Amino acid sequence: MRKWRNMLFLVIVAGFMVACSSTSSKELTRSQAKSVIEASNMLSTNAKLPLDQTDVENGLKAGYWIKKDTIFGELLELTPKGRKYFTSFEPQIEGRIVNCMKPPKLYISEVTGITDAPGSVDGNLKVVEVLVGARFQGDMNDITKVLSVSPIKAEFVLRRYDDGWRVQQ
């Protein structure tokens, strides 16, 4: 009887040691990374919406803005209909970015990759590559029928602490 009790004790201790030594706390899964990033305040709301050429043309057709010839070249100007959704354009030198009246809620649409960051020791520092999507609320959602609001690429650095992973600032 004592032999079986000792054997059972060894099996329980071995199982406990295997469970405690598992590398799950060291590994960072895509779902963990997504949860950690979304729980942090690193997904700041940004009211700037970059426009590609198709967006510019669609915004012209929808009546959000018009083209104006200036000494600096052709610039976009908001119409009264456009002012319902947008406040202004950023300087239109290198690209076209419009400032939204109400910023969208940002979210992680997909974690596309996780790699060790430079300076990582034993996998304690990870670079997480993600696609960040935007959801507009209320009337602002109307612009998604005209403009393409595609997820954009972003990177976050996560560090492993004794109590889990956190986003580095």
matplotlib code that plots the C-alpha trace (Angstrom):
import matplotlib.pyplot as plt

x = [0.0, 2.8, 4.5, 1.4, 1.0, 4.6, 4.1, 0.9, 2.8, 5.6, 3.1, 1.3, 4.6, 5.8, 2.6, 2.7, 6.4, 5.5, 2.5, 4.6, 7.5, 5.4, 6.5, 3.0, 3.8, 6.9, 5.2, 3.1, 0.2, -1.6, -4.8, -2.8, -1.0, -4.3, -5.9, -2.9, -2.7, -6.5, -6.4, -3.7, -4.3, -2.0, -4.7, -5.3, -8.1, -6.9, -9.2, -6.8, -8.0, -5.6, -7.1, -5.9, -6.8, -10.0, -11.1, -10.5, -12.6, -15.4, -15.4, -15.7, -18.7, -20.3, -20.0, -17.7, -15.1, -14.2, -11.0, -9.6, -6.7, -4.3, -0.8, 0.4, -1.5, -4.8, -6.0, -9.2, -11.6, -14.5, -18.1, -20.9, -21.9, -18.3, -18.2, -20.8, -18.1, -14.8, -13.1, -10.2, -7.5, -3.9, -1.4, -1.8, 1.9, 2.8, -0.6, -4.1, -5.3, -8.7, -9.5, -12.7, -15.3, -15.5, -12.6, -13.3, -12.8, -9.7, -9.3, -6.9, -8.4, -5.6, -2.2, -0.1, 3.2, 5.2, 9.0, 11.7, 12.6, 16.2, 17.6, 15.3, 16.7, 15.1, 12.1, 11.1, 10.6, 8.4, 7.5, 3.9, 2.8, -0.9, -3.6, -5.5, -9.1, -11.4, -15.1, -17.1, -20.1, -23.4, -23.6, -19.9, -20.4, -21.9, -18.5, -17.5, -20.1, -18.0, -14.5, -12.4, -11.5, -9.0, -7.0, -3.5, -0.2, 1.2, 3.8, 3.8, 6.6, 5.5, 7.7, 7.2, 7.0, 6.5, 2.8, 2.3, 2.9, 2.6, 2.9, 6.1, 5.8]
y = [0.0, 2.4, 1.6, 2.7, 5.8, 6.8, 6.0, 8.1, 11.0, 10.8, 10.9, 13.9, 15.8, 15.0, 16.2, 19.4, 20.0, 19.4, 21.8, 24.5, 24.2, 24.4, 27.2, 28.6, 31.6, 32.3, 31.9, 34.7, 33.5, 35.7, 35.8, 36.7, 39.5, 40.8, 40.8, 42.6, 45.3, 45.9, 46.1, 48.7, 52.3, 52.1, 52.1, 55.8, 57.3, 59.1, 61.3, 61.4, 59.4, 58.9, 59.0, 57.1, 58.2, 56.1, 57.7, 61.2, 60.4, 58.8, 61.8, 64.1, 62.1, 62.0, 65.8, 65.7, 68.0, 69.8, 70.3, 73.9, 75.1, 77.2, 78.5, 75.4, 73.0, 71.3, 71.1, 69.6, 71.8, 70.5, 71.2, 71.9, 68.2, 67.2, 69.4, 67.2, 64.4, 66.2, 69.2, 69.9, 68.5, 68.1, 70.0, 68.3, 68.3, 64.6, 63.0, 63.6, 63.2, 64.4, 65.0, 63.3, 65.1, 62.2, 59.7, 56.0, 53.3, 51.4, 47.6, 44.8, 43.1, 40.6, 39.7, 39.0, 38.0, 37.7, 37.8, 38.3, 42.0, 43.2, 42.9, 40.0, 37.6, 34.2, 35.5, 38.2, 40.9, 40.5, 42.6, 42.0, 43.0, 43.7, 45.2, 47.9, 48.5, 51.4, 51.4, 54.6, 55.3, 56.8, 59.1, 58.8, 55.3, 56.7, 57.6, 53.9, 53.5, 56.0, 55.8, 52.7, 52.4, 49.6, 48.2, 49.6, 47.9, 48.6, 47.2, 46.9, 45.7, 43.5, 42.6, 39.5, 40.2, 37.8, 38.4, 38.3, 40.4, 44.2, 46.7, 48.7, 52.4]
z = [0.0, 0.9, -2.4, -4.4, -2.3, -3.0, -6.7, -6.8, -5.0, -7.6, -10.5, -9.0, -8.4, -11.9, -13.4, -11.4, -12.5, -16.2, -15.9, -14.2, -16.6, -19.7, -22.0, -22.5, -20.3, -22.4, -25.8, -27.2, -29.4, -31.9, -29.8, -26.7, -28.6, -29.9, -26.4, -24.9, -27.5, -27.4, -23.6, -23.7, -24.6, -27.5, -30.1, -30.0, -31.9, -34.9, -36.9, -40.0, -43.0, -45.8, -49.3, -52.3, -55.8, -55.9, -52.6, -54.1, -57.1, -55.1, -52.7, -55.7, -57.1, -53.6, -53.3, -50.2, -51.8, -55.0, -56.9, -56.9, -59.1, -57.1, -57.6, -55.7, -58.0, -57.8, -54.2, -52.6, -50.7, -48.6, -49.6, -47.2, -47.5, -46.8, -43.7, -42.2, -41.9, -42.2, -40.6, -43.0, -45.2, -44.0, -46.2, -49.7, -50.7, -50.6, -50.2, -49.3, -45.8, -44.6, -40.9, -39.8, -37.7, -35.3, -35.0, -35.6, -33.0, -33.9, -33.5, -34.4, -37.4, -37.7, -36.2, -39.2, -37.5, -34.3, -34.2, -31.6, -31.2, -31.3, -27.8, -26.9, -24.3, -24.2, -26.2, -23.7, -26.3, -29.4, -32.4, -33.3, -36.8, -37.1, -39.3, -37.6, -38.8, -38.1, -37.2, -37.6, -35.4, -36.2, -39.3, -39.8, -40.9, -44.1, -45.5, -45.6, -48.5, -50.5, -49.2, -48.7, -45.1, -45.3, -42.4, -42.2, -41.1, -37.6, -35.3, -31.5, -29.2, -26.3, -23.3, -21.1, -17.4, -14.6, -14.7, -18.5, -21.6, -21.9, -24.7, -24.6, -25.1]

ax = plt.figure().add_subplot(projection="3d")
ax.plot(x, y, z, "-o")
ax.set_aspect("equal")
plt.show()
